[in-house]
């Protein structure tokens, strides 16, 4: 997945939790929930060498566009 994150433009990424038993580090082995999304966003920011805030802002906009929310 980390290689995919490098290749996919941030404008094409949304954050979600569709895998209840595959939590990100540091919660591996525990049940996954939307409370883990900040960990995912931080890792995306690290991989792409951008700010956490940029990841949150952009993926939020992406999700709103995907679900046609204003």
MIVEX-881235 format. One record per residue: residue in one letter; x, y, z of N, C-alpha, C in turn. Coordinates in nm, 4 decimals. Atoms other than C-alpha are relative to their C-alpha. Layout:
BEGIN
[zanu 'a',[X,Y,Z],[X,Y,Z],[X,Y,Z]];
...
***
This chain:
BEGIN
[zanu 'x',[0.0810,-0.1202,0.0000],[0.0000,0.0000,0.0000],[0.0851,0.1264,0.0000]];
[zanu 'x',[-0.0855,-0.1187,-0.0061],[0.2842,0.2392,0.0733],[0.0502,0.0390,-0.1381]];
[zanu 'x',[-0.0436,-0.0297,0.1370],[0.4077,0.2099,-0.2849],[-0.1140,0.0634,-0.0794]];
[zanu 'x',[0.1158,-0.0570,0.0693],[0.0568,0.2826,-0.4115],[-0.0215,0.1452,0.0416]];
[zanu 'x',[0.0162,-0.1368,-0.0495],[0.0354,0.5932,-0.1926],[0.0991,0.0935,-0.0684]];
[zanu 'x',[-0.1010,-0.0822,0.0682],[0.3553,0.7210,-0.3530],[-0.0449,0.0379,-0.1405]];
[zanu 'x',[0.0357,-0.0181,0.1410],[0.2089,0.6848,-0.7018],[-0.1325,0.0716,-0.0230]];
[zanu 'x',[0.1342,-0.0563,0.0184],[-0.1511,0.7983,-0.6514],[-0.0010,0.1465,0.0433]];
[zanu 'x',[0.0089,-0.1412,-0.0396],[-0.2114,1.1753,-0.6531],[-0.0927,0.0158,0.1210]];
[zanu 'x',[0.0807,-0.0224,-0.1199],[-0.3498,1.3032,-0.3233],[-0.1438,0.0361,-0.0354]];
[zanu 'x',[0.1346,-0.0401,0.0430],[-0.6476,1.4466,-0.5132],[-0.0876,-0.1192,-0.0389]];
[zanu 'x',[0.0750,0.1214,0.0346],[-0.7531,1.0873,-0.5875],[-0.0153,-0.0939,0.1203]];
[zanu 'x',[0.0022,0.0842,-0.1201],[-0.7373,0.9561,-0.2282],[-0.1090,0.0474,0.0956]];
[zanu 'x',[0.0908,-0.0266,-0.1114],[-1.0127,0.9345,0.0340],[0.0406,-0.0920,0.1143]];
[zanu 'x',[-0.0306,0.0812,-0.1174],[-0.9686,0.8039,0.3868],[-0.1274,-0.0698,0.0455]];
[zanu 'x',[0.1151,0.0769,-0.0469],[-1.2003,0.5289,0.5077],[0.0495,-0.1231,0.0746]];
[zanu 'x',[-0.0358,0.1199,-0.0759],[-1.2065,0.2171,0.7244],[-0.0925,-0.1137,-0.0397]];
[zanu 'x',[0.0848,0.1099,0.0453],[-1.3475,-0.0788,0.5360],[0.0503,-0.1356,0.0469]];
[zanu 'x',[-0.0609,0.1262,-0.0421],[-1.1330,-0.3413,0.7019],[0.0058,-0.0043,0.1533]];
[zanu 'x',[0.0073,-0.0086,-0.1463],[-1.2362,-0.3934,1.0656],[0.1106,-0.0742,0.0747]];
[zanu 'x',[-0.1027,0.0763,-0.0713],[-0.9533,-0.6340,1.1455],[0.1397,0.0256,-0.0524]];
[zanu 'x',[-0.1329,-0.0351,0.0488],[-0.6603,-0.4605,0.9767],[0.0283,0.1456,0.0363]];
[zanu 'x',[-0.0264,-0.1349,-0.0494],[-0.5882,-0.1574,1.1907],[0.1423,0.0416,-0.0358]];
[zanu 'x',[-0.1343,-0.0483,0.0302],[-0.2906,0.0627,1.1048],[0.0892,-0.0015,0.1242]];
[zanu 'x',[-0.0919,-0.0178,-0.1122],[0.0205,0.0875,1.3186],[-0.0348,0.1328,0.0654]];
[zanu 'x',[-0.0495,0.0890,-0.1040],[0.0332,0.1467,1.6139],[-0.1074,-0.0903,0.0597]];
[zanu 'x',[0.1120,0.0777,-0.0545],[-0.2985,-0.0370,1.6603],[-0.0185,-0.1353,-0.0667]];
[zanu 'x',[0.0075,0.1295,0.0679],[-0.2208,-0.3515,1.4594],[-0.0432,-0.1070,0.0998]];
[zanu 'x',[0.0492,0.1070,-0.0864],[-0.4069,-0.6496,1.6031],[-0.1266,0.0372,0.0753]];
[zanu 'x',[0.1223,-0.0462,-0.0655],[-0.6913,-0.4392,1.7406],[-0.1053,0.0266,-0.1068]];
[zanu 'x',[0.1091,-0.0296,0.0935],[-1.0283,-0.3668,1.5841],[0.0203,0.1392,-0.0601]];
[zanu 'x',[-0.0160,-0.1261,0.0706],[-1.0130,-0.0907,1.3251],[-0.1270,0.0838,0.0118]];
[zanu 'x',[0.1146,-0.0914,-0.0009],[-1.2386,0.2149,1.3391],[0.0435,0.1322,-0.0612]];
[zanu 'x',[-0.0321,-0.1311,0.0564],[-1.2580,0.5666,1.2026],[0.0895,0.0817,0.0928]];
[zanu 'x',[-0.0905,-0.0683,-0.0927],[-1.0668,0.6766,1.5127],[0.1458,-0.0165,-0.0412]];
[zanu 'x',[-0.1366,0.0229,0.0471],[-0.7569,0.5412,1.3372],[0.0364,0.0826,-0.1231]];
[zanu 'x',[-0.0289,-0.0773,0.1209],[-0.7853,0.7729,1.0363],[0.1131,0.1010,0.0180]];
[zanu 'x',[-0.1153,-0.0891,-0.0160],[-0.5419,1.0268,1.1859],[0.1342,-0.0716,-0.0177]];
[zanu 'x',[-0.1241,0.0770,0.0201],[-0.2743,0.7526,1.1909],[0.0261,-0.0203,-0.1490]];
[zanu 'x',[-0.0128,0.0206,0.1447],[-0.3408,0.6819,0.8237],[0.0416,0.1307,-0.0673]];
[zanu 'x',[-0.0328,-0.1303,0.0585],[-0.3298,1.0525,0.7360],[0.1445,0.0390,0.0294]];
[zanu 'x',[-0.1397,-0.0315,-0.0353],[0.0006,1.0960,0.9206],[0.0972,-0.0812,-0.0842]];
[zanu 'x',[-0.0880,0.0845,0.0816],[0.1533,0.8051,0.7308],[-0.0002,0.0463,-0.1459]];
[zanu 'x',[0.0065,-0.0526,0.1367],[0.0320,0.9415,0.3968],[0.0848,0.1269,-0.0099]];
[zanu 'x',[-0.0794,-0.1235,-0.0007],[0.1840,1.2791,0.4857],[0.1490,-0.0317,0.0011]];
[zanu 'x',[-0.1409,0.0382,-0.0077],[0.5137,1.1122,0.5742],[0.0485,-0.0539,-0.1339]];
[zanu 'x',[-0.0390,0.0626,0.1268],[0.5242,0.9053,0.2545],[0.0100,0.1039,-0.1112]];
[zanu 'x',[0.0037,-0.0994,0.1078],[0.4357,1.2003,0.0315],[0.0817,0.1253,0.0326]];
[zanu 'x',[-0.0797,-0.1148,-0.0450],[0.6512,1.4454,0.2299],[-0.0791,0.1305,-0.0127]];
[zanu 'x',[0.0869,-0.1173,-0.0053],[0.3635,1.6891,0.2782],[-0.0539,0.0110,0.1422]];
[zanu 'x',[0.0505,-0.0177,-0.1360],[0.1868,1.8237,0.5852],[-0.1233,-0.0875,0.0261]];
[zanu 'x',[0.1181,0.0729,-0.0461],[-0.0702,1.6291,0.7833],[-0.1258,0.0801,-0.0346]];
[zanu 'x',[0.1140,-0.0871,0.0268],[-0.3032,1.9276,0.7431],[-0.0410,-0.0051,-0.1469]];
[zanu 'x',[0.0314,0.0085,0.1430],[-0.2769,1.9081,0.3642],[-0.0717,-0.1306,-0.0324]];
[zanu 'x',[0.0653,0.1296,0.0218],[-0.3703,1.5397,0.3722],[-0.1446,0.0063,0.0481]];
[zanu 'x',[0.1352,-0.0080,-0.0560],[-0.6717,1.6048,0.5960],[-0.0891,0.0882,-0.0874]];
[zanu 'x',[0.0779,-0.0947,0.0799],[-0.7889,1.9051,0.3940],[-0.0370,-0.0581,-0.1368]];
[zanu 'x',[0.0229,0.0501,0.1354],[-0.7508,1.7397,0.0550],[-0.0885,-0.1238,0.0000]];
[zanu 'x',[0.0823,0.1213,-0.0017],[-0.8981,1.4013,0.1467],[-0.1430,0.0307,0.0445]];
[zanu 'x',[0.1349,-0.0438,-0.0383],[-1.1928,1.5771,0.3128],[-0.0739,0.0534,-0.1229]];
[zanu 'x',[0.0596,-0.0528,0.1237],[-1.2596,1.7684,-0.0103],[-0.0313,-0.1135,-0.0970]];
[zanu 'x',[0.0209,0.1136,0.0897],[-1.2212,1.4449,-0.2071],[-0.1237,-0.0795,0.0397]];
[zanu 'x',[0.1158,0.0764,-0.0477],[-1.4772,1.2643,0.0099],[-0.1293,0.0766,-0.0267]];
[zanu 'x',[0.1193,-0.0808,0.0272],[-1.7244,1.5524,-0.0198],[-0.0364,-0.0055,-0.1478]];
[zanu 'x',[0.0257,0.0064,0.1444],[-1.6875,1.5480,-0.3983],[-0.0517,-0.1381,-0.0394]];
[zanu 'x',[0.0411,0.1368,0.0313],[-1.7207,1.1690,-0.4133],[-0.1470,-0.0232,0.0334]];
[zanu 'x',[0.1377,0.0202,-0.0444],[-2.0483,1.1755,-0.2197],[-0.0916,0.1170,-0.0363]];
[zanu 'x',[0.0762,-0.1160,0.0487],[-2.1646,1.4982,-0.3896],[-0.0603,0.0814,0.1144]];
[zanu 'x',[0.0409,-0.0820,-0.1141],[-2.1834,1.6875,-0.0627],[0.0502,0.1421,-0.0219]];
[zanu 'x',[-0.0418,-0.1405,0.0149],[-2.1659,2.0662,-0.0530],[0.0953,0.0395,0.1085]];
***
